[in-house]
Amino acid sequence: MSHSEKATESKPEHPVTDRVREALAVTQRGVDELLPEGDWIKKLARSEATGVPLRIKLGLDPTAPDIHLGHTVVLNKLRQLQDIGHTVIFLIGDFTSLIGDPSGRNTTRPPLTAEQVKANAETYYKQASLVLDPDKTEIRYNSEWCDALGARGMIQLASRYTVARMMERNDFHDRFHAGTSISVHEFLYPLMQGYDSVALKSDLELGGTDQKFNLLMGRHLQAEYGQEPQCILTMPLLEGLDGVEKMSKSKNNYIGISEAPNDMFGKLMSISDDLMWKYFTLLSFRPMDEIARLKAECASGRNPRDAKVMLGQEIVTRFHSVQAAEAALADFVNRSKGGVPDDIPDVSLTLPESGEGLAIGQLLKQAGLVPSTSEALRMIDQGGVRIDGAAISDRGLKLGQGTYVVQVGKRKFAKVALRS
C-alpha cells in the first residue's frame, strides 16, 4: 500500500446524516446506474460536513441547435442536484465537436466545422437555461484546456490508455470485427472527454447510458493525474412519441422544448398511458410518492387522461407559462370536440393557370401541412385529412376558388384561400 493510500485510509469518514440520505434519494431518482454508489455517499457526506459543494459536470457537444425533451432528462437531474446546493458545470464541447462522438455509431461521424459548432452553441445554453438555474451554473468550453494541450500534451495524454482497453468499447469492437473503418482520431474523443473531468476536477459526471465508456474514462484519467476519481451517473434514454425509438429529430418522434405550447401539449397527450409514467419519472419535478399515488389511482379506475393532462400542463408551464399551459389545455379540449383552434394560420395559394382546381396533395404541401405530396396521399388514405370539417377520401380531389379550413391529423390546421 502506498503512502497516499495509507493517508486516505486513515482519514475518518464523515457521518451519513438524514440530509445525506435525502441527497442520495434525489440522486437516484430515475437513474440507470450510479457508480460507485459507496464513493458518492462519501462525497455527499464530506460535502455536508464541510459545506463545500460538489462539482457536477455535464458535457454536451452542440451537434444540433435544438434541444428536445430527451435531452432534458440529464438536465433535470442537474437541476435537482443544483437545488440541493451543488455546483453544476454545463460544459459545451466546442473542441470535442470538431472530433465527433463515435458513441453508438457504426460509421465515422463527420466532424462539425468551427462555424457550425459556434452557431449551435449559441442556442444550446439559452435553451438549457429553461431547465437549469443560470445564476448557479458554471458555463465552460473545453477548447479552454484542449487547445492548450498541443501536440506534446496530446501524446502524453494518449499514453495514459491502451489500445486493448479502447477496443473493449462496444462500438469500436463491433466495427473492427465487421471490417468497418475506424479512424485514429475517434480514439481521441473518449480521451478528450475524460480529460475534461481532470481539467474541471469533477466529482460526478452525468450522461446517457450510451456514454458509460466515456464517463468511466474520466474516472481512469483522474486517477492517472492523481485526483480523486469522479463518480458517474447514467440516465435512461427517453423513448419518443412512438414509444419505441429513442427520442430524436431524425426519427420525427420528438418534442422540442421551444415548440409552440399547443403543439407541445398535444404531443404529450398523444403518448401511451404506459409510457406516460416513465415521462413522469424522468421529466416531472413532482415528488415520487405523489407520482406513485397518482399511478395507483389510475390503476384503481381513475382516467389516465387526468394524469396526462397534469404532466402536459407541468411541462408546458416550465418552458412557457401557466397561462400558455391553460390555453393549450383549452385548445386541446376544443379540438377533441371537433372544434377549430382560434389561431390557425392564413395561407393564400394561387390556382393553376390551366383553370383546373388545385390538387389536394399539392394544396396540403403548399400550405405547409405536410412535407410532401406522398405524405399528403398517405394521410388521405388514413382518413387524416378534413376540409371544412368533412373527412376526405378522394386522392384525386381538386379544389377551386374559395376559402377552406383544412385539417391534417389532430393538430395541423390552416385557413387556405385559393385565388386565380
BASEMI-869380 format. One line per 2 residues: number of its first residue (from 1); their letters; for each residue x, y, z of C-alpha. Coordinates in steps of 0.05 Angstrom, whole numbers, plus 5000, padded with zeros to 4 digits. Layout:
# BASEMI-869380
NUM> A> X/Y/Z | ...;
***
This chain:
# BASEMI-869380
1> MS> 5000/5000/5000 | 5028/5068/4980;
3> HS> 5037/5126/5028 | 4979/5164/4996;
5> EK> 4933/5103/5001 | 4950/5097/5076;
7> AT> 4936/5170/5086 | 4869/5165/5051;
9> ES> 4851/5102/5090 | 4868/5135/5157;
11> KP> 4822/5195/5145 | 4758/5189/5186;
13> EH> 4695/5183/5145 | 4642/5237/5153;
15> PV> 4575/5216/5183 | 4518/5196/5137;
17> TD> 4463/5243/5162 | 4390/5247/5142;
19> RV> 4407/5304/5095 | 4458/5259/5061;
21> RE> 4406/5204/5053 | 4358/5254/5023;
23> AL> 4411/5278/4974 | 4424/5205/4955;
25> AV> 4350/5195/4942 | 4349/5256/4897;
27> TQ> 4410/5230/4860 | 4380/5161/4850;
29> RG> 4312/5183/4823 | 4302/5153/4754;
31> VD> 4375/5136/4744 | 4401/5076/4705;
33> EL> 4467/5069/4743 | 4505/5106/4798;
35> LP> 4577/5082/4802 | 4607/5072/4852;
37> EG> 4549/5087/4899 | 4592/5080/4961;
39> DW> 4640/5133/4936 | 4583/5180/4921;
41> IK> 4555/5173/4991 | 4624/5190/5019;
43> KL> 4628/5252/4974 | 4558/5274/4996;
45> AR> 4576/5263/5069 | 4640/5303/5062;
47> SE> 4604/5360/5027 | 4551/5361/5082;
49> AT> 4604/5363/5137 | 4649/5415/5105;
51> GV> 4598/5458/5069 | 4638/5452/5004;
53> PL> 4592/5439/4944 | 4608/5380/4898;
55> RI> 4626/5394/4826 | 4576/5361/4778;
57> KL> 4592/5360/4705 | 4551/5350/4642;
59> GL> 4584/5356/4575 | 4543/5367/4512;
61> DP> 4570/5372/4442 | 4530/5424/4403;
63> TA> 4519/5378/4343 | 4450/5408/4330;
65> PD> 4419/5474/4351 | 4355/5449/4383;
67> IH> 4343/5413/4449 | 4284/5365/4457;
69> LG> 4254/5333/4519 | 4301/5273/4512;
71> HT> 4360/5320/4525 | 4326/5348/4587;
73> VV> 4328/5281/4624 | 4400/5295/4645;
75> LN> 4387/5370/4651 | 4331/5355/4701;
77> KL> 4378/5313/4743 | 4428/5370/4743;
79> RQ> 4374/5418/4766 | 4354/5371/4823;
81> LQ> 4427/5367/4846 | 4434/5442/4837;
83> DI> 4373/5454/4881 | 4405/5416/4939;
85> GH> 4466/5461/4937 | 4518/5431/4889;
87> TV> 4556/5466/4833 | 4533/5449/4763;
89> IF> 4583/5454/4706 | 4549/5459/4638;
91> LI> 4606/5441/4591 | 4599/5458/4518;
93> GD> 4644/5412/4478 | 4666/5461/4425;
95> FT> 4732/5424/4418 | 4706/5353/4421;
97> SL> 4652/5370/4370 | 4707/5380/4320;
99> IG> 4726/5307/4330 | 4656/5277/4331;
101> DP> 4630/5229/4383 | 4631/5157/4357;
103> SG> 4587/5130/4413 | 4536/5081/4388;
105> RN> 4554/5092/4315 | 4573/5041/4263;
107> TT> 4606/5093/4218 | 4654/5151/4229;
109> RP> 4616/5213/4249 | 4632/5272/4204;
111> PL> 4664/5327/4248 | 4630/5394/4250;
113> TA> 4662/5458/4226 | 4681/5511/4277;
115> EQ> 4626/5556/4248 | 4573/5502/4258;
117> VK> 4596/5489/4329 | 4593/5564/4346;
119> AN> 4524/5573/4316 | 4496/5513/4353;
121> AE> 4529/5530/4419 | 4497/5599/4420;
123> TY> 4427/5569/4424 | 4446/5509/4468;
125> YK> 4456/5544/4534 | 4398/5591/4523;
127> QA> 4351/5531/4517 | 4385/5493/4574;
129> SL> 4373/5554/4619 | 4299/5538/4615;
131> VL> 4316/5478/4660 | 4378/5499/4698;
133> DP> 4385/5558/4746 | 4430/5605/4706;
135> DK> 4455/5640/4769 | 4481/5574/4798;
137> TE> 4511/5546/4734 | 4584/5548/4713;
139> IR> 4589/5550/4637 | 4654/5524/4607;
141> YN> 4680/5508/4538 | 4730/5451/4532;
143> SE> 4772/5487/4480 | 4797/5526/4540;
145> WC> 4844/5469/4560 | 4842/5423/4500;
147> DA> 4872/5476/4453 | 4926/5489/4505;
149> LG> 4948/5416/4506 | 4983/5420/4439;
151> AR> 5015/5361/4403 | 5062/5344/4461;
153> GM> 5006/5344/4512 | 4961/5302/4466;
155> IQ> 5015/5249/4460 | 5025/5248/4535;
157> LA> 4950/5242/4546 | 4946/5184/4496;
159> SR> 5000/5147/4535 | 4952/5142/4594;
161> YT> 4907/5090/4560 | 4918/5026/4520;
163> VA> 4891/5006/4452 | 4868/4940/4481;
165> RM> 4824/4976/4531 | 4798/5023/4478;
167> ME> 4778/4964/4434 | 4735/4937/4491;
169> RN> 4686/4992/4475 | 4626/4960/4441;
171> DF> 4621/5004/4380 | 4695/5000/4365;
173> HD> 4695/4925/4377 | 4636/4913/4332;
175> RF> 4662/4958/4276 | 4731/4925/4279;
177> HA> 4703/4855/4272 | 4654/4877/4218;
179> GT> 4712/4905/4178 | 4684/4975/4183;
181> SI> 4736/5030/4184 | 4755/5065/4250;
183> SV> 4793/5130/4243 | 4850/5141/4292;
185> HE> 4821/5209/4312 | 4759/5173/4340;
187> FL> 4803/5144/4396 | 4817/5216/4417;
189> YP> 4744/5230/4433 | 4737/5190/4497;
191> LM> 4807/5212/4518 | 4789/5285/4510;
193> QG> 4722/5277/4545 | 4758/5242/4602;
195> YD> 4810/5298/4605 | 4752/5348/4614;
197> SV> 4740/5315/4681 | 4813/5325/4700;
199> AL> 4811/5398/4680 | 4747/5411/4718;
201> KS> 4763/5367/4778 | 4692/5339/4774;
203> DL> 4662/5297/4830 | 4605/5269/4788;
205> EL> 4593/5266/4713 | 4525/5254/4681;
207> GG> 4507/5224/4614 | 4461/5177/4577;
209> TD> 4471/5102/4581 | 4507/5105/4514;
211> QK> 4561/5149/4547 | 4583/5099/4600;
213> FN> 4651/5084/4568 | 4668/5158/4562;
215> LL> 4646/5172/4633 | 4690/5116/4660;
217> MG> 4748/5144/4621 | 4742/5207/4664;
219> RH> 4750/5165/4727 | 4811/5130/4698;
221> LQ> 4846/5193/4676 | 4832/5230/4742;
223> AE> 4867/5173/4779 | 4924/5176/4728;
225> YG> 4932/5250/4744 | 4929/5240/4819;
227> QE> 4858/5265/4830 | 4801/5233/4869;
229> PQ> 4761/5197/4814 | 4693/5223/4797;
231> CI> 4630/5181/4805 | 4587/5170/4744;
233> LT> 4512/5173/4736 | 4477/5148/4674;
235> MP> 4405/5166/4657 | 4358/5124/4614;
237> LL> 4347/5144/4542 | 4276/5171/4534;
239> EG> 4232/5139/4482 | 4198/5186/4434;
241> LD> 4125/5194/4416 | 4125/5125/4382;
243> GV> 4143/5092/4448 | 4197/5050/4413;
245> EK> 4256/5090/4387 | 4299/5139/4427;
247> MS> 4271/5210/4421 | 4306/5240/4361;
249> KS> 4294/5295/4310 | 4316/5247/4255;
251> KN> 4261/5198/4277 | 4210/5254/4279;
253> NY> 4185/5228/4346 | 4209/5286/4388;
255> IG> 4180/5344/4429 | 4224/5406/4423;
257> IS> 4229/5450/4484 | 4219/5512/4441;
259> EA> 4157/5485/4406 | 4092/5524/4410;
261> PN> 4053/5509/4474 | 3993/5478/4438;
263> DM> 4038/5432/4397 | 4078/5411/4459;
265> FG> 4016/5396/4499 | 3982/5359/4442;
267> KL> 4043/5315/4432 | 4047/5298/4506;
269> MS> 3974/5279/4505 | 3988/5231/4448;
271> IS> 4038/5186/4485 | 4014/5118/4510;
273> DD> 3988/5110/4581 | 4045/5063/4598;
275> LM> 4099/5110/4571 | 4068/5167/4610;
277> WK> 4095/5140/4676 | 4167/5139/4650;
279> YF> 4157/5211/4627 | 4132/5229/4697;
281> TL> 4194/5198/4729 | 4245/5229/4682;
283> LS> 4213/5296/4664 | 4167/5316/4721;
285> FR> 4191/5352/4784 | 4134/5323/4825;
287> PM> 4155/5281/4886 | 4159/5207/4871;
289> DE> 4109/5189/4926 | 4059/5236/4893;
291> IA> 4070/5203/4825 | 4062/5134/4858;
293> RL> 3995/5155/4888 | 3972/5181/4821;
295> KA> 3992/5116/4787 | 3955/5076/4840;
297> EC> 3892/5118/4830 | 3894/5105/4755;
299> AS> 3904/5031/4767 | 3841/5034/4811;
301> GR> 3798/5066/4758 | 3816/5139/4751;
303> NP> 3821/5161/4679 | 3896/5162/4658;
305> RD> 3878/5223/4616 | 3874/5264/4681;
307> AK> 3947/5246/4697 | 3969/5260/4626;
309> VM> 3937/5329/4630 | 3975/5343/4694;
311> LG> 4041/5322/4661 | 4027/5363/4598;
313> QE> 4009/5425/4639 | 4072/5419/4682;
315> IV> 4118/5413/4621 | 4085/5469/4582;
317> TR> 4087/5514/4644 | 4162/5501/4653;
319> FH> 4180/5520/4582 | 4127/5574/4570;
321> SV> 4080/5598/4625 | 4019/5579/4667;
323> QA> 3975/5619/4620 | 4003/5583/4559;
325> AE> 3990/5516/4592 | 3918/5534/4608;
327> AA> 3907/5558/4537 | 3938/5495/4509;
329> LA> 3891/5452/4550 | 3831/5492/4526;
331> DF> 3855/5486/4455 | 3864/5411/4463;
333> VN> 3794/5402/4492 | 3765/5444/4435;
335> RS> 3799/5401/4383 | 3777/5337/4418;
337> KG> 3706/5361/4409 | 3718/5373/4335;
339> GV> 3729/5448/4343 | 3777/5491/4304;
341> PD> 3832/5529/4341 | 3827/5605/4342;
343> DI> 3899/5618/4320 | 3904/5577/4256;
345> PD> 3949/5608/4202 | 3921/5641/4140;
347> VS> 3951/5615/4075 | 3939/5644/4005;
349> LT> 3952/5599/3945 | 3945/5610/3870;
351> LP> 3904/5565/3825 | 3938/5533/3764;
353> ES> 3935/5575/3700 | 3901/5517/3666;
355> GE> 3837/5537/3702 | 3833/5470/3736;
357> GL> 3828/5466/3812 | 3889/5454/3855;
359> AI> 3901/5380/3870 | 3891/5363/3943;
361> GQ> 3962/5334/3950 | 3993/5398/3924;
363> LL> 3947/5441/3967 | 3968/5406/4031;
365> KQ> 4042/5410/4012 | 4040/5484/3991;
367> AG> 4001/5502/4054 | 4057/5472/4096;
369> LV> 4012/5419/4127 | 4054/5360/4101;
371> PS> 4126/5355/4077 | 4109/5321/4011;
373> TS> 4052/5301/3965 | 4065/5228/3981;
375> EA> 4055/5243/4055 | 3991/5280/4037;
377> LR> 3964/5220/3999 | 3983/5174/4057;
379> MI> 3945/5219/4106 | 3884/5219/4059;
381> DQ> 3885/5143/4056 | 3887/5140/4132;
383> GG> 3828/5187/4139 | 3871/5242/4169;
385> VR> 3851/5299/4124 | 3789/5343/4133;
387> ID> 3764/5403/4094 | 3712/5446/4129;
389> GA> 3703/5390/4179 | 3689/5335/4128;
391> AI> 3737/5276/4120 | 3769/5270/4051;
393> SD> 3780/5202/4018 | 3789/5222/3945;
395> RG> 3862/5226/3926 | 3844/5260/3860;
397> LK> 3804/5316/3891 | 3816/5386/3862;
399> LG> 3793/5449/3896 | 3771/5513/3861;
401> QG> 3769/5585/3882 | 3747/5597/3953;
403> TY> 3769/5594/4026 | 3774/5528/4063;
405> VV> 3792/5506/4134 | 3839/5448/4123;
407> QV> 3860/5399/4178 | 3914/5345/4175;
409> GK> 3917/5298/4234 | 3895/5323/4302;
411> RK> 3939/5385/4308 | 3952/5416/4240;
413> FA> 3903/5468/4213 | 3905/5523/4162;
415> KV> 3854/5571/4131 | 3871/5565/4057;
417> AL> 3848/5618/4007 | 3851/5595/3934;
419> RS> 3853/5652/3883 | 3865/5656/3809;
***
